[in-house]
Amino acid sequence: MKYLITGAAGFIGFHLCKKLLEMGHEVVGVDNMNRYYDVELKHSRLDKLSTINKENFSFYLGHIHDMEHMKIVFEFRKFDGVCNLAAYAGVRYSLIAPLSFQESNMKGFQVIMELVREHEIENFVYASSSSVYGGNEKQPFSEDDPVDNPISFYAVTKRSNELTAKAYSHLFGLNCTGLRYFTVYGPYGRPDLALFIFTKNILEGRPIDVFNYGKMERTFTYIDDVIDGTIKALQKPMGNEIFNIGGTDNIDLIKYIEMIEECLGKKAKINFMELQPGDITAARCNISKAKKMLNYDPKTSIFDGIKKFVDWYKEYYGDR
């Protein structure tokens, strides 16, 4: 099979490309290598991909909102499936740079959808987010819950993607599957994510900022489980569908930090702070629909996942 993966140098994109290459598929990756976080980490991911199956991996540097550039990519070969993971990420950063989020996450998404339609791609999968549930109080979040109460610009862009895909599926008969990822973590993760920041600061003896005084609850999802669910969606065209992709357990933030401390063998210095604008206090995930329709079955416990990340971090950055 031949797949196009946008955001190939990103956290989830890298792991998806890696797994598809290991499975023997051909992969074409696209990424603009923006400086939202350490570009060297992105280069490290690409370097690793080139060592897996160099003949089956091609990479294009560019923006997905650039229609002329993306036309060249789509004309490279006939893709069996396209997975759009390229996007500006981060709830808090979306409050600082909303126009960047609009350009990449909304205009870029529309460009990809147009080319998927034009080239009659059999299956299109895209990253949505648990953030679309916004201020909903009902827990756990389910796909049939209302999602008309976003509390961040990032959530707005992801909900826009879902509605755009729904319209394209209805009008042109496209297979479009949206995946609402819940707090993804693991090796080669983004430096702006909590696990990365907490691990770095604890090892360096610096305090960690814990918002809403630690009264936060999440379904954390290990990267291998996310990739398993994503590949199952790529391999199963099914009209227009949306699925929650979450982990094995729900956990409060303080317990999460205690697990990090145990894996590091070092206590955290905690700076308790108020809830930040755009943050959701609880995001628990109902994955019954994904289990039934995708045979999605997350297996990695939170502690095991944290341990794998910590081991990677120490190897990659050195044991400080």
N, C-alpha and C positions, 0 to 999 in steps of 0.2 A: 504494500500500500504506500501511497505517496501523500504526505501530510504537510500542510503549511501551518506553522506555529508563529503567531505574532507575540512579541514580548519574550523572545527566545532567550535573551540574556538575563531575564528577570528570575525571581525565586522559583515560582511555579513553572514558568516557561522552560527554564533550564532542566528541571527535573522531568518534565513531560518529554522534552526532546531526548533526554538521556534514556528514558525507559523505552521510547519508541525505537530508538537506534539499537538498543540492546535486543529488542524483539525482531530486528531485521528489517524494519521499515525505512523508507526514504523520507528524510525530513528537510524542509526548507524553513529556515528561521529568519525572522525580521525583528529588528530592534533599533531604536534611535540612540541608545546608549546615553541617555540624558544624565545629568549630574544631580539628580534628586538625592542620590546617595553614592557612596564610594564606587567609582567607575572601575577601579582595579578589581573589585569583587566580581563585577559583571564580566570583565575580561578573563578572570580565572574560570568562571563558568564556561565561557566559550572555548577556552583552551582545553578544558576537560572534555567537552563534546567532540572536539576534533580528534581526540585520542581514542574514542570508542569505535567509530566506523567512519573514517574520513571521507571515503568515497560516497557514502550515503547522506552526508550532511553538507548543505549549502547555506550560506549566510548572506543576508542583504542588510546593509546599514541604511536606515532611513525612517521617515515618519509615516505612520499609517494614514494620517490625514492628507498626505500628498498623493492625490489620485494618479498623477502621471507616473510616479515612482511605483506605486502599487500595481498599476497596469502591467508594468514590466515584470514584476514578480509573478503575477498570475499567468502571464504568457509563457513563463519559464517551462511549465509542464502542466498537464492535467492533474489536478489534485483530487484524491478520493475523499478527503475531508479537510476542513479548515477549523482551527481552534484559535479564537481571538482572546489572548491574555494581555495584550498591550494596553496599558492604561496608566495614568497617574494614579497612585494609590495613597491612602492615608486620609483618615477623616479630618484630622487637625490641619494637615497641610492644605486641604481643600478650602479651608477658611482663609488661608493666606493667599493662595494663587488660584482662585476659581476659574479664571479665563483659560489657564493652562489645562485644567480639568475638562473644560468645555471643548477645547480644540482637540485634545487627544481622545478623551473618553466618549464624546458625542459625535463630533464631526468625523473622527477617525473610524468610529464604529459604523457610521453611515457609508463611508467609502468602502469598507470591507463588505458590508451587506450588498452594496450595488455590484461589486465584482463577483461575489458569490452567486448572485442572481444571473449576471451576464454570462458567467462561465458554467452555469448549471451544476454547481458543486452538490454532490449527493448529500453531504451532511455538514452542518455548521454548528459548532459548539462554542460557547462564549462564557467568560467569567462574569458572574454577577457577584453579589455580596450579601452577607447577613445584615449589613447596614440598611438595606431597603426596608427592613421591618421598623426602623425608626423608633418612635415613642410608644410602640405597642406594649401594652401591659400584660397581655395573655402570654403565658409561657407553658411549654416550649413553643418556639416559632414553627408554624406549619405553612406549607406552600399555599393553602387556601385562606390564610389570614389576609386581611386588608393591608395594603402597603401604600397608603395615601397620606402618611404622616412622616415624611423624611425630616431628619434634624441635622443634616449636613449636606454640603454641595456634592460631596462624593456619592452619597446615597442617591441624590437626584440624578446624577449621571448614570448610575447603574440601573435605576428604575427606568430611565429613558431607554437604555439598551434593551431591556425586556419588552417594552412597548413597541420599539422599532422592529425587533425580531418578530413579535406577534403579528404586526401589520404585514411584513414581508412574507411570512409563512402563509397568512390568509390570502394575500393578493397574488402571490406567485407560486404557491405550493412548495415552499422551501421547508426542509427539515432544520429546525432551529432549537437547540437545547441550551438553556441557561442554567448555570450552576451557581447556587448561592453558597459560597465558601464561608465557613465559620472559623475564624482565628487560626490561620494556618501557621505552623511552625516546623522547624527542623534544620538540618545542616544546609549551609549556603543561604540561610534566611536573610531577610532584609535587616539592615542595621537599625532601622527606625522601629522595629517591632519590640514588644515588651521583653521577650525572652532574651533577645540579643543585648538590649540595653541593660537589663538586670544582670546578666552574666558578666558583661564587660565591667560594669561599675563595681560589682561585688568583688571581682578578682583584683581590681585596682584600688580597692579600699575606699571608694567614693560612694556617697549616698544614692539611693534610688528614689525617684519620685513615685509615690503611690497615690493615685487620684481617688476622689470620693472616699478618702480615709480607709481605703481597702474594701469598701462595700461594693464589690463588683463580682459578677459571676459570668463565666464563659463556657462554651463548648470548644475546647481546644482540639485542633485537628492536625495530626501528624502528616507530613508531606507525602509519605508513601501511600497513605490512605486516600489523600486528595487525588494523587495521580491515578490510583486504581479506579476511582469513580469517574475521573475525566476520560480515561481510555475506554471504559465501558460505555460512556455516552458517545464517544467518537465512533465506536463500532456498532452503534444501534440507532440508526435514523428513526425518528418517531414523531414527525409532524412538529408541532410547537409544544414544548414542555419545559417546565422549570423544576429543579430539584434542589433541596437542601443537601449539602455535602458537609457532614460534621463528624466529630470524633466519637470515641467510645463512652466518654463520661463528661458530666458537667462538674465544674469545680470553682470555688471562690478564689479570689485573687491572693488572699493571704496564704491559703494552703498551697497554691501554685508557687509562691515565693519560698515557702518552707521546703518544697521539693527541690527547687533550684539550689538552695543552701545545702541540702543534703548531698546533692550530686557534686557540688563544688567543695564541700567540706569546710565551708566558711560562712559566717553569719552576715546578713545584710544590714547596712545602716539605712533606716527607712525615714524618708521625709514625707509625712502624710500631707495631702493637699486636697483642695476642694475639687468637685467634679468639673471637668473641662467642657467647654461648649462643643456640642456635636457628639459627645460620648454617650453610649448606651450603658446603663447600669447593669443590665442582665441580658444575655443573649444565649439562651439554651435552644438546642436544635432537635427537632423531630425529624428523623431520617426514615420513617416508615415507608414513604413513597419511593425513595431511592432504593430501599431494600427490596421492595416489591417489583419495581419496573426495571431497575438496573442490576439487580442482584448485588447491590453495594453492601459491603460488610467490613467496616473498619475494624482493625485488629490491634493497633498499637496503643498500649496504655499510656496515660499521661506521664507517669514516672519514667517509663522506658524511653519515651520520645524525648523528654528533657535530657536524659542521660546520653542519648545519641547525639543531641545537639552539643552538649557540653564537651563530649569527647572530640567532636569535629572542631569546635571553637579552639580548644587547647592545641590541637594539632595544626590548625590553620594559622593561628596567631601566636602560638607559643604559650607554654604554661607560665604565666606571669608570677 
